[in-house]
């Protein structure tokens, strides 16, 4: 890729709910004069982009000079023109199965790295099939899932595995992910992506991808022992607590398994990885696990049928462009616990974000991923194609996120805690 691109990062979908948060983060932490980062706003609507740029001047007066690029998600020529000017295109425009495919194609054609926030396994499978080999040949990094799904999972698993190897000389034969205490909300964009995926599941091909625990692995490679994601409440003897299904397991587990496969199966072909929600000890935990299980089941059932889906959309769910308030984002947080097992050895991990996981924290993760791809290329693993965050950026991204205020640590006890 040419190093004479006009921009390090082009933010596509900058005026959306999450895109605006990314724009604000970049403005606050990297400025707008190009000395730390050369970046541009991009989207479909010139007027909305100009309004966003005006709003960014409240953070940095120099934002009035931020470049604006316009295009259309379904117009390949406009997307190629944008991609040709950037080292990295960072996109927040979903549902990705509906709007994302031409942009990935444009980036691969123009020799541009790419990162996004998708949590849609069928879309990723399509991008692997369509572009992995071409992107690999061109030494491009096409990196999906650079937010709450699936950086805590992907980098968290890598962290625990490396700690087990360093302390005990072996890799974990199993890693378990527990979604711990979390405070956050949903935006209309996230809801739209979830509903679109439910609707797509009418297609038999999509259902096969969603139901396959190794759906994102290279075709023809070995499959491990993992089965379906947990659907009900269970007692976990390793942490002596009840657990409930985790709504993001369906994407996160596939990303971690793909990363393992792309590494050449260093943890062994029988490596197991799973994700659930953990609850407090005792009756309170049993009650929470039961309530979560019933709630997720009811929501899934209601979203599956058009009349009840429309009722939810008109009464409960946020509309596109809506989401948690600034106060809610700042007061949000998440804790991800990990347990790595190798024989009698145990390693615990904590990944923690200090803001709403899906928005405040995700804006940090996506922004730093884009900058990592643009500015840290000499430090990154020589891995290319349609790859995961840990495969493409690994420890370099992990250290960036630590510097940005996130916690990644290992411990000998559960639950691991951030030092006071």
C-alpha positions in Angstrom: 0.0 0.0 0.0 1.3 3.5 -0.8 2.5 5.5 2.2 1.5 8.7 0.5 -2.2 8.4 1.3 -4.0 11.7 2.2 -5.3 10.2 5.5 -4.2 7.7 8.1 -7.9 7.1 9.0 -11.2 7.8 7.3 -14.2 7.4 9.6 -17.1 6.1 7.5 -20.5 6.6 9.1 -19.3 9.5 11.2 -22.7 11.0 11.8 -24.3 7.8 13.2 -24.6 7.2 17.0 -21.4 5.3 17.4 -19.6 7.1 14.6 -20.1 10.4 16.4 -18.6 8.9 19.6 -15.6 7.8 17.6 -15.3 11.3 16.0 -15.4 12.9 19.4 -12.8 10.5 20.8 -10.4 11.1 17.9 -10.9 14.8 18.3 -10.3 14.9 22.0 -7.3 12.5 22.1 -5.6 13.0 18.7 -6.6 16.5 17.7 -7.6 17.7 14.2 -4.5 19.5 12.9 -2.8 16.3 11.6 0.2 16.4 13.9 -0.8 13.2 15.7 -3.3 11.7 13.2 -4.4 12.7 9.7 -8.1 11.8 9.6 -11.3 12.7 7.8 -15.0 12.4 8.4 -17.0 10.4 5.8 -20.6 9.5 5.1 -23.6 9.9 2.8 -25.0 13.3 3.9 -22.8 16.4 3.4 -25.1 18.6 5.6 -25.0 16.2 8.5 -21.2 15.8 8.3 -20.9 19.6 8.4 -23.1 19.8 11.5 -21.0 17.1 13.2 -17.8 19.0 12.3 -19.3 22.2 13.8 -20.1 20.3 16.9 -16.6 19.0 17.2 -15.3 22.5 17.4 -16.6 22.5 21.0 -13.8 20.0 21.7 -11.1 21.4 19.4 -11.6 24.7 17.5 -9.4 23.3 14.7 -12.1 20.8 13.9 -13.6 23.3 11.5 -10.9 22.3 9.1 -11.5 18.6 9.2 -11.9 17.2 5.7 -15.2 15.7 4.7 -15.7 12.9 2.2 -19.0 11.8 0.8 -20.2 8.6 -0.8 -22.9 6.0 -0.8 -22.8 2.5 0.7 -24.2 1.0 -2.5 -22.1 3.1 -4.9 -18.8 1.2 -5.4 -17.1 4.0 -7.3 -17.6 6.5 -4.5 -16.4 4.0 -1.9 -13.3 3.2 -4.0 -12.5 6.9 -4.3 -12.7 7.3 -0.5 -10.7 4.1 0.2 -8.0 5.2 -2.2 -7.2 8.2 0.0 -6.8 6.3 3.3 -4.4 4.0 4.9 -7.4 2.7 7.0 -11.1 2.9 6.6 -12.9 2.6 10.0 -16.6 2.0 9.6 -19.6 2.1 12.0 -22.3 1.6 9.4 -24.5 -1.4 10.0 -26.3 -3.7 9.6 -23.1 -4.8 7.8 -24.8 -7.5 5.9 -27.0 -4.8 4.4 -24.5 -1.9 4.0 -21.0 -3.3 4.5 -20.0 -5.6 1.6 -19.3 -2.9 -1.0 -17.0 -1.0 1.4 -14.9 -4.1 2.2 -14.6 -4.8 -1.5 -13.5 -1.2 -2.2 -10.8 -1.4 0.5 -9.4 -4.7 -0.9 -9.5 -3.3 -4.4 -7.7 -0.1 -3.4 -5.2 -1.7 -1.1 -6.6 -0.1 2.1 -6.7 -1.7 5.6 -10.2 -1.9 7.2 -11.8 -2.2 10.6 -15.4 -2.3 11.9 -17.8 -3.1 14.7 -19.8 -5.9 13.2 -21.2 -8.7 15.4 -22.7 -10.5 12.4 -21.2 -14.0 11.7 -22.9 -14.5 8.3 -21.4 -11.2 7.1 -17.9 -12.1 8.3 -18.2 -15.5 6.7 -19.1 -13.9 3.4 -16.2 -11.5 3.6 -13.8 -14.4 4.4 -15.0 -16.3 1.3 -14.9 -13.3 -0.9 -11.8 -11.5 0.1 -9.4 -13.4 2.5 -7.1 -14.7 -0.1 -6.9 -11.5 -2.1 -6.4 -9.4 1.0 -3.7 -11.8 2.2 -1.9 -11.6 -1.1 -2.0 -7.8 -1.0 -0.8 -7.8 2.7 -4.0 -6.1 3.9 -5.6 -6.4 7.3 -9.4 -6.6 7.1 -10.4 -6.7 10.8 -14.0 -7.2 11.9 -15.3 -7.0 15.5 -13.1 -4.2 16.9 -15.5 -3.2 19.7 -17.1 -4.8 22.8 -17.6 -7.7 20.4 -15.0 -9.1 20.2 -11.9 -7.4 21.6 -12.4 -8.4 25.3 -12.8 -12.0 24.1 -10.1 -12.1 21.5 -7.4 -10.2 23.3 -8.5 -11.5 26.7 -8.0 -15.1 25.5 -4.6 -14.3 24.1 -3.6 -12.6 27.4 -4.6 -15.6 29.5 -2.9 -18.1 27.1 0.3 -16.1 27.1 0.3 -15.9 30.9 -0.3 -19.7 31.2 2.6 -20.4 28.8 4.9 -18.0 30.7 4.1 -19.4 34.1 3.6 -23.1 33.5 5.1 -23.8 30.1 1.9 -24.9 28.5 -1.1 -23.4 26.8 -4.6 -23.6 28.3 -6.6 -26.6 27.1 -9.8 -24.6 27.9 -10.7 -20.9 28.4 -14.0 -19.8 29.8 -15.3 -16.2 29.5 -17.7 -14.8 32.1 -19.5 -11.6 31.4 -19.4 -10.0 34.9 -20.9 -6.9 36.4 -21.9 -4.6 33.5 -23.8 -1.3 33.1 -24.8 -0.1 29.6 -27.5 0.4 27.1 -28.5 -0.3 23.5 -28.6 2.0 20.5 -31.1 1.9 17.7 -28.2 0.9 15.3 -27.4 -2.2 17.4 -31.0 -3.1 17.6 -31.4 -2.8 13.9 -28.4 -5.1 13.3 -29.8 -7.7 15.7 -33.2 -7.6 14.0 -31.7 -7.8 10.6 -29.8 -10.9 11.6 -33.0 -12.5 13.0 -34.7 -11.7 9.6 -31.8 -13.1 7.7 -32.0 -16.3 9.6 -35.0 -17.3 7.5 -32.3 -18.2 4.9 -31.0 -21.8 5.4 -27.5 -20.8 4.5 -27.5 -18.1 7.2 -29.0 -20.5 9.8 -26.2 -22.9 9.1 -23.6 -20.2 9.8 -25.3 -19.1 13.0 -25.6 -22.6 14.2 -22.0 -23.7 13.5 -19.6 -23.1 16.4 -16.7 -23.1 13.9 -18.5 -21.0 11.2 -15.6 -18.6 10.8 -12.8 -21.1 10.8 -10.9 -21.8 7.5 -12.9 -24.3 5.5 -11.5 -27.8 5.6 -9.6 -27.3 8.8 -10.0 -29.4 11.9 -13.0 -28.8 14.2 -12.7 -28.9 18.0 -15.0 -30.2 20.6 -17.1 -27.1 21.2 -20.8 -27.4 20.5 -23.7 -24.9 20.7 -23.5 -21.9 23.0 -25.1 -22.2 26.4 -28.9 -21.6 26.0 -30.1 -22.1 29.6 -29.1 -21.6 33.2 -26.3 -23.8 34.5 -24.2 -24.3 37.6 -20.5 -23.8 36.9 -18.4 -25.8 39.4 -15.2 -23.9 38.4 -16.4 -20.6 39.8 -19.2 -22.1 42.0 -21.8 -19.8 40.6 -24.9 -20.0 38.4 -24.4 -18.8 34.8 -26.8 -17.6 32.1 -26.6 -17.4 28.3 -24.5 -14.4 27.0 -26.1 -12.8 24.0 -22.7 -12.0 22.3 -21.3 -15.5 22.6 -22.6 -16.3 19.1 -20.1 -13.9 17.6 -17.3 -13.8 20.2 -16.7 -17.5 20.4 -16.4 -17.8 16.6 -13.9 -15.0 16.5 -11.7 -16.6 19.2 -11.9 -20.0 17.4 -10.9 -18.4 14.1 -7.9 -16.7 15.7 -6.8 -20.1 17.1 -7.1 -21.6 13.7 -5.2 -18.8 12.0 -2.4 -19.3 14.5 -2.1 -22.9 13.5 -3.9 -24.4 16.5 -1.1 -23.8 19.1 -3.5 -24.6 21.9 -4.3 -28.1 20.5 -7.1 -29.3 18.2 -9.1 -30.1 21.3 -9.0 -26.6 22.7 -12.3 -25.5 24.2 -13.7 -21.9 24.4 -17.1 -20.8 25.8 -18.8 -17.6 27.0 -21.6 -17.1 29.5 -22.9 -14.5 32.0 -21.8 -15.0 35.6 -24.0 -14.1 38.5 -23.4 -13.4 42.2 -23.2 -16.3 44.7 -26.2 -17.9 46.3 -29.9 -17.5 45.7 -29.5 -14.0 44.2 -27.3 -15.5 41.5 -29.8 -18.3 40.8 -32.6 -15.8 40.5 -30.6 -13.5 38.2 -29.5 -16.4 36.0 -33.2 -17.6 35.7 -34.4 -14.1 35.0 -31.7 -13.4 32.3 -32.4 -16.8 30.6 -36.2 -16.2 30.5 -35.7 -12.6 29.3 -33.4 -13.5 26.5 -35.7 -16.3 25.4 -38.7 -14.0 25.4 -36.9 -11.3 23.5 -35.7 -13.7 20.8 -39.2 -15.1 20.4 -40.8 -11.7 20.1 -38.2 -10.4 17.6 -38.8 -13.5 15.5 -42.3 -12.6 14.6 -43.2 -9.5 12.6 -46.2 -8.3 14.8 -44.4 -8.6 18.1 -41.2 -7.2 16.6 -43.0 -4.1 15.4 -44.6 -3.7 18.9 -41.1 -3.8 20.5 -39.8 -1.3 18.0 -42.7 1.1 18.5 -42.8 0.9 22.3 -39.5 -0.3 23.9 -36.5 -0.4 21.5 -34.6 2.7 20.6 -34.9 3.9 17.0 -31.8 4.3 14.7 -29.8 7.3 15.9 -30.9 6.9 19.5 -28.9 5.5 22.3 -27.6 5.9 25.9 -27.2 9.5 27.0 -23.7 11.0 27.6 -24.3 10.6 31.4 -25.3 6.9 30.9 -22.2 6.3 28.8 -19.9 7.9 31.3 -21.5 6.0 34.2 -21.3 2.7 32.3 -18.7 0.0 32.7 -18.0 -3.7 32.0 -16.1 -6.5 33.6 -15.0 -9.6 31.7 -13.6 -12.5 33.7 -11.6 -15.3 32.0 -10.5 -18.6 33.4 -7.8 -20.6 31.7 -7.3 -24.3 32.5 -4.3 -26.6 31.8 -4.4 -29.7 33.9 -4.3 -28.5 37.5 -3.0 -25.1 36.6 -5.4 -22.1 36.6 -5.0 -18.5 35.3 -7.6 -15.9 35.7 -8.0 -12.7 33.6 -9.8 -9.4 33.8 -10.7 -7.1 31.0 -12.5 -4.0 32.2 -13.7 -0.8 30.5 -14.7 2.3 32.5 -17.5 3.4 30.1 -20.7 2.0 28.6 -19.4 -1.2 26.9 -21.3 -0.9 23.6 -20.6 2.9 23.1 -18.2 4.7 25.3 -15.8 1.8 25.6 -16.4 0.6 22.1 -15.5 4.0 20.7 -12.2 3.7 22.4 -11.6 0.2 21.1 -12.5 0.9 17.5 -10.6 4.2 17.4 -7.4 2.7 18.8 -7.7 -0.3 16.5 -7.9 2.0 13.5 -4.9 4.0 14.6 -3.0 0.9 15.4 -3.5 -0.4 11.9 -2.5 3.0 10.4 0.5 3.9 12.6 1.9 0.8 14.1 2.4 -1.4 11.1 6.1 -2.0 11.8 5.1 -3.5 15.2 2.3 -5.7 14.1 2.3 -9.4 13.4 2.9 -10.4 9.7 -0.7 -11.7 9.4 -2.9 -10.6 6.6 -6.3 -11.3 5.1 -9.7 -11.3 6.9 -8.2 -11.5 10.4 -9.2 -11.0 14.0 -8.0 -8.2 16.3 -5.6 -10.5 18.2 -4.2 -11.9 15.0 -3.7 -8.6 13.2 -2.6 -6.4 16.1 -2.1 -8.6 19.2 0.0 -7.2 22.0 0.4 -3.8 20.3 -3.3 -3.1 20.4 -3.5 -4.5 23.9 -0.9 -2.0 25.1 -2.7 0.8 23.3 -5.9 0.0 25.0 -4.2 -0.1 28.4 -2.8 3.3 27.7 -6.3 4.4 26.8 -7.6 3.5 30.3 -8.8 -0.1 29.8 -7.7 -2.9 32.2 -6.1 -6.1 31.0 -4.6 -8.1 33.8 -4.1 -11.7 35.0 -4.6 -13.1 38.5 -4.4 -16.2 40.6 -7.8 -15.7 42.1 -11.4 -15.4 41.0 -12.9 -13.0 40.4 -9.8 -11.1 39.4 -9.8 -7.5 40.6 -8.3 -4.3 39.4 -5.7 -3.0 41.9 -7.1 -0.2 44.0 
